C-alpha cells in the first residue's frame, strides 16, 4: 500500500479510510449498529473503548491509580480530575468574580449564581432549580416518598445525607472538632458557624437594617421579617410561618405530639426550648441578670422587659388612646377595653373574662361549691 493512501471508501458520504475495519465501523455508525457486545449484560457499543470501560462495572477493575494517596479509578479522566486535589490546580475560572474550580461542570453550575439560570423545572408546581439533583429531591415533597430509613428508630428521610446526619444522634458521633476550644459537632456547617464565635466574624449583612449574621441561612430567615414572606404553610389550618422550625412546632398542635419530656416531673412539651426553660424551675437557674439591680431571670425576654422599669421605655402604644406599655402582652390585654373582647369563657356558667388568669381564679368558685 502506498503511504498515505486510503483505499477504503464509504459509498454514501465518500469518506475514505486506511483500513477496511475502520470503514466497517464507520458504516455501523451510519446504520446505527453496535458491534461490540458485552456477554454478561448484553449491552452493546459502537466502539471497543466504551465497551472496555463498561466491563469495569462487572469486574470492579480500577486500573488508574493515584501515586499520592493510592486511590484508584475506572477512567484516566477521573484520575486526572482527582490529582487536582493534591496539586491545588483550579483551571476553570469565572470571568465575573474570578473564582476558580477543579471541574468545568462545577464552573457551569457556579455561573448560574450570576445569570440566575434555573433550567430544571418541577412539572407539578413549576418551581425551578439550578441543579437536577435539587429538582429530584424537591419532587419528594409532592409524592411524600422517604426512601432512606433509620434501622434504629425507623424514622425515614428524603435524602441519604439527612439519614447519615440523623444516625449521629444514635451513635453520638461528632466528627467535626474546633481547634480553638476542642468542642465537637455533628455537622461541618455548625463547626464553621461556631468558629465565628472565636473570630467575631459576621460576614452576612442585612441591606435593610444593617444587622449582621454568622450564617447566610440566618440572614435569609431574617430578611423575611422585612419582606413579610411566610413560605412554610400548614396543610391543616393554612397558617403560614417564616421558619420551617416554626411550622414543625406548630404541627404538633394538630397532632398532639409532645416529644420533649422533663425527667424530673414527666411534664412534656412541644418544643425543646420550652423544656429547657421549664428545667430552670427545678434547677433554680436564672442565667439572665440585670446590671442595674442585680435581679435575675429565667428568660432573656423577661430581663429585656424588666430593664424598661429602669429606662422608662414603653415601646408598645395603643392606636386608640395612645397609652403606652412596657410589654406587648399588656397592650394586647388593654386593647380588649376598646374592642369589648372577652375571649376566656367558663365552661360551667358561661361567664366570660378578659384575662385567662381571671378565669382561673373564677373557677375556684365552682370547685369550692362541690360536695
N, C-alpha and C positions, 0 to 999 in steps of 0.2 A: 504494500500500500504506500502510495506517495505521501510524504509528510504533509500534514495539514489537510489532506483530502477527507471529505465527509460524504461517503458514497451512499449512505442510507437515508433516503428522503421520504418525508411524510407526503402521501398523495393528496391530502386535504389542504394543509397550510404551507406545503413546500419546504418546511424546516428540515435541515439535514443533520446527520449525526455520524460520528466516527464509528460507533459500534452498533451492531444490529439490536443488542439488548436495550440500548438507550432508545432506539426507535420504538421498540416493543413497549417500553414503559411509557413513552410519550403518547402512543396510541391508546394506552389504557386510560390516561388522564382525559383524553377526548371522549372515550366511550363510557367513562365512569367506573371502569373495572378496578378491583383492588386485589392484585395477585398475591400479596404477601399475607398469609393467613396464620393465625395463632391456633395451634392444635388443641390448646387447653380450653379456651373460651370461644373459639371460632370467630373471634373478631378479626377483620381484615383491613389491610392498609395498602396505599398506592406505592409506598416506598419501603425499603428494607430498614432504614434508620428509625422511623417511628415504631416499627414492629419490635426492633431491638430494645428500645426504651420501654415499650409496653410490657415486654417479657419480664422486666424487673419487678413489676407488680406481683407476678406469680412466684418468682424466685426469691424476692426480697433483696436482690443484689443491689448494692450501692457502691459502684466502682470508683467514684470520685471522692477522695479523702483530703481533708484539710490537714496540712502539715503542722499547724499550730495547735489545734485542740483535738485533732483526730476524728472530728465529726465527719460522717460520710453522706454522700448524696447520689441520687439516681442520674442527675444531669450535670454536665460540666458548667452550664449556665447558672445552676443553683449554687454550685461551689464558688464560682466567680463572684456571685452576689454576696455569699456568706463571708468571703475573705475581706469585704469592706468593713465588717465588724472589727477585724483585727487591725486593718490599715488606717481606719478612720476616713477613708475616701468617701466623698459625697459628690459624685459627678453631675448630679441633676439639680440645677439651681433655678429658683423662681426669679424671674426678671423684675417682679414688682417689689418684693420685700427682701430679696437676696437670701432667703432661707434655702438650705441645700438638703438633698435627700440621697439615700443609697440606691433607690429604685425609681425608674421613670414612672411606674404606676402610682407610687406614693406622691410624686410631684403632681401628677394629673389630678389626684384626689385633693391635694392641697390647693390647687388653682381654683377649685370650686368655692373655697372660702373667699376668694377675691371677686369672682364673677357671679356668685350666687346661684350657679347652676345646680339643679336638683333633678337629675334625669330619671330617677326611679320613683314612679307614682303608684299609690295604692288605688286599685280599681274600686274599692268599697267607699272610702271617704275622700279620695282624691288628694290626700296628704302626700307630699313629695319628699324625697330623701337624697342625700349626696352619694350614699353607698348602697349597693344591692343588699348587703347583709343587714343593714338597718331596716330596709323595707321588709325583708324576710322576718325579722324579729317583730316588727310592727304588726304584721299580719296575724300574729298570735293574739293580739288584743281583740280581733274580730271573731276568731274561731275559739278563743279560750283555751287553746291547746297548751299544755305544760308537759313537755317531753322528758324533762330531767327530774328524777325523783330521788329524794334522800332515803337511803336504806335504813337510817336510824329512826327518824320520826315521820317518814312518809310524806313530808312536805314536798311539793313539786314546784318547778321553776321553768320559765320560758327559755332561759339561757343557761348554757353549761357553766359559764363564768360565774353566774349567780349561785349555782349549786356548789361550786368549789369554794366560794366565799362562805356560804352557809355552813359547810362541813366544818369550818374552823370553830364554829360555835360549839360543836360536839368534841372536837379534838383539842381545843384550847390553843391551837397553833397561832402564833403571832410572828410571822417571818420577817417583818419589817421593823428594824430597830434604829432608834435615834442615837447618833454618835455622840451627842452632847450629854443627854441625861439618861441614856440607856433604856428609855421607855420603849415598849414594843407595840406593834399594831398589826391588825389583820389585813389591812389594805395599804398599798403603796401611796394612794392619793391622800389617805388620812395622815400618814407619816409626813408627806410633803407639806400638808397644811399645818401640821404640828411644828415643823421646823421654823415656821414664821413666828412662833411664839418666842423663839430664841433670837431671831434676827429682827423682829418687829416689822417685817416687810408686809405691806398690804398693797399689792400691785394692781388690784382691780377697783377702779373708782367709778362712782355714780356721776354721770354728767349733769344730773338734775340738782342733787343736794351735796355733791362732793364727798359723801361718805365713802370710805374705802373698805375693802374686804380682802381676806386672805385667799379666797377661792372664787373662781369665775361663776360657779354654781350659786354661791351665796349672793353675788351681785345680781345674777339673773332672777333669783327669787325676790330680792329687794326691789327690783325695778317694777314688779307687779303692784307694789304699794303706790307707785306714781301713775302707772297707766291703767290701774284698775282691773287688769287681766286676772281671770279666775279660770284657768284651763282644766281644773280637775272637778268633775261633776258626779254627784251621787246618782246612781241609776234608780234608787228607790224614791227619793223625795226631790230630786233635781237640784238640790242645793249645791252651789259651786264654791271652790276653795282655791286659794293662791298656791298652796303647797300640797304635794301628794301625801305627805305625812299627816296633814290635817284631814284630808279625805279618809285616809286609812283609819284614823282615830274616830272620825265621825261615823263610819260604817258600823262601828261597834254599838252605837245607839240602836241600830236596827237589829243587829244580830244578838245583842245582849252579852256579847263576849267581854270578859274582864280578865285578861291574861296575866295581869301583874298582881301578885298576892303578897301580902305582908306576912313574914314568917313569925311575927310576934302575936298578932291578934287575928290573923287569917282574913282580914278585910281585903277585898280585891278592887282593882282599878282598871280603867280603860287605857290609861297612858302611863308609861314608865315614869314620866316627870311627876305625876300625881302621887305615885307610890314613894318616890324619893322625898317629896315634901311631907308626906304622911309619916315616914320613918323618923322625922325630926321630932314628932310628938313623943315617940318612945325614947329617943336618944337625948332629947333636950337641946339638940344642936340649934344654935341661932347664929349662922355664919355672917349675917349682914348687920354691921354695926354703924350707928350714927356717929360721925366725927364730932358733932356738937355736944350732945348729951350722953353719948356712950350707950344709949338704949339699943338693944339688938333685936333682930327679926329673923323669922324663918325664911321669908321670901324677899327677893330683891325689890319686887313691886311694892311690898309693904314699907320697906325702907324709903323708896322713892316718894311714896305718898306721905310718909312721916316727915321727910325733910321740908315739906311745904309748910309744916307748922312753924319752922324756923324762918323760912324765907318769906312766908306770907303769900306765896304764889297760889292762885286759884285759876287754873287754865281751862276749866270746864264751865262754859257760860250758857245760861238759858236764853234761847232766842225770843222768848215771850216777855219775860220780866227783867231780863239782863242780870239776874242774880248769878253769882259765880260760886264754884265749888272746887275743893281740892281733889276729889275723886270722881271718876266717870260714873261709878255706880250710884253715888249720891245725887248726881244730876239726873240720872235715869229715874230714881225714886221721886225726885222733885217734879219731874215732868208730868207725873200722874195727877198732880194737883190741877194742872191745866187741862189734861185730856180726860180726867174723870175715870181713868182706868183703875180697876180693882181686880187684878189678874189671879189672886190666890183665894180659892173658894173652899169652904168647909164641906166635906162630903156628908156630914151628919145633918147640919141645919141650913146648909146652902148660903150662909153668911159669907161675904167676900171681903178681902183686905188688900191694902196696897203693898204690904211687905210680907214676905214669906215668914219672917221672924214673928210678926204679929199673929199670923195664922197658927204658928206653932204654939204660941202662948195661949191662944184661944182654945185649942184642942184639949187643954188641961181641964176646961170646964166640963167637957163631956166625959173624960176619963174619971174625974172625981165623982161624977154622978152615978157611975156604975156600981151595982150592989157588990 
